[in-house]
Amino acid sequence: MDRLRDLSRGGRLLLALAVGVALFGIASAVQADIPDNGVIHGCYGKPGTTFKGQLRVRDASQGEQCRFYENPIDWNATGASGATGPTGPTGPTGPTGPAGTARAWAFVGSDGSILRGVNVSSVTHLQTGVYCVLLNGISGDTVAAVASVFDGTAGREVANTAPGFCSAPAGIQVDIWVTTTNLLVDAGFSIVIP
């Protein structure tokens, strides 16, 4: 104890720092060895014993077990997934969205019949795989049109549009063909004029 008093203030500070670093190193080594893939194993005293509720961490990697008066306990262990909960009630209906910006659109059957649509006046089935689409108040030669097959065979049928190419007033010609054979084929399609 006298030797400690004989040290200068800087020497005592240096000694305290060295002891702190050593203790931190020992604690870190022990802590690094105890977790088992993120699971910490421990034991707590059983009720009815003098050790009731006392908690201690054990090193399972070294085979350390709980004592006869303790129960095991683990932290951060991943348990089995629970059962799926019941479906919640249906939420309220949301507000109506803004009107679309397409000037015209239609779903067209393979025979040229308009199943649903806006601003499409008629569709003429010209020949196998070729259709002429006429619009209400919109000239077919001043638009860009997009068509796609909706009842094709495994996506092998494609649609091509040619605005202003058919009929008078100008209509939009839609050609549908099979990509594997390059043959025209009748199929239902959708068309959009933005």
SULLIN-V645312 format. One record per backbone hydrogen bond with DSSP energy under -1.0 kcal/mol. CO is the residue of the C=O (numbers start at 0). NH is the residue of the N-H. If there is no record, write none. Layout:
CO,NH
CO,NH
This chain:
0,4
1,5
7,11
8,12
9,13
10,14
11,15
12,16
13,17
14,18
15,19
16,20
17,21
18,22
19,23
20,24
21,25
22,26
23,27
24,28
25,29
26,30
27,31
28,32
29,33
30,34
35,38
38,35
39,74
40,57
41,72
42,55
43,70
44,52
45,48
48,51
50,53
53,44
55,42
58,61
58,63
59,62
66,69
68,45
70,43
72,41
74,39
103,192
104,117
105,190
106,114
106,115
107,188
108,111
112,108
115,106
117,104
118,135
121,133
123,125
123,131
126,129
128,175
129,125
129,126
130,173
131,123
132,171
133,120
133,121
138,141
145,191
147,189
152,155
155,178
157,176
159,174
161,164
161,172
165,170
169,139
170,163
171,132
172,161
173,130
174,159
175,184
176,157
177,181
182,177
187,149
188,107
189,147
190,105
191,145
192,102
192,103
